Each structure stands twice: as structure tokens, then as C-alpha cells.
């Protein structure tokens, strides 16, 4: 992975954590790089996987989010090309229908 891709990913995680802080998850924070499990902590009941990539691989990313959820509700957040970090509220939040229907 190139430094620019790594930086884009970390910037995306930090922007999402800040957005979550302002929208009901005051303890949301990005995990340290290369830490196993969800990409964002401090979101009780949710396991959030974050992606900022050119090529979409939703099936693999949903499986990864599900694997890392450990009993929490998995949520995949995707920052698409052309979307900066200033408005994470416009990024895609994706779950399978089964995951969406979980209480």
C-alpha cells in the first residue's frame, strides 16, 4: 500500500470519527493503524469498517465488516472518489439486509 493510500485511509477514518462525535457517538475514535477489528471504536453496538478506495469490492468489504463485528452490528462506510473529508454525512453506509434488520 502506498503512503498516499494509507494517508487517505487515515484521513477518512479521522473525518468519520469527528462526524460521529458530533452525531451521537462522543467517544468515537479511529483505531491505531494495522489494529485488528473495526476501524472506529467508541460506537457501542456498532462495528464500523471504513474504506476509501478507487475500486469497489463491496462483497469482500461486507464480509470483512461482518467477521470483525464480534457480536456488534457491522457497518461499512465508503468514501467514494471525489468525496472529500469535509462532509462524511454524504458518504455511503452499507449493510446487508439481514444486518439492517437486526435489533
SULPEGI-V363134 format. One record per residue. N is the residue number from 1. PSI is psi as a letter, one per 20 degrees, with the letter a starting at -180 (none if undefined). Layout:
BEGIN
N/PSI
N/PSI
END
This chain:
BEGIN
1/p
2/r
3/h
4/h
5/g
6/g
7/g
8/g
9/g
10/g
11/h
12/g
13/g
14/g
15/g
16/g
17/g
18/g
19/g
20/h
21/h
22/i
23/l
24/i
25/m
26/i
27/j
28/p
29/q
30/q
31/r
32/q
33/p
34/k
35/p
36/q
37/a
38/q
39/h
40/p
41/r
42/k
43/m
44/p
45/i
46/q
47/o
48/p
49/p
50/p
51/q
52/n
53/r
54/g
55/p
56/p
57/m
58/g
59/g
60/h
61/h
62/g
63/g
64/g
65/g
66/g
67/h
68/i
69/h
70/l
71/i
72/r
73/o
74/q
75/p
76/p
77/p
78/p
79/o
80/q
81/p
82/i
83/o
84/a
85/j
86/h
87/m
88/h
89/i
90/i
91/r
92/p
93/p
94/p
95/r
96/r
97/h
98/g
99/h
100/h
101/i
102/q
103/none
END
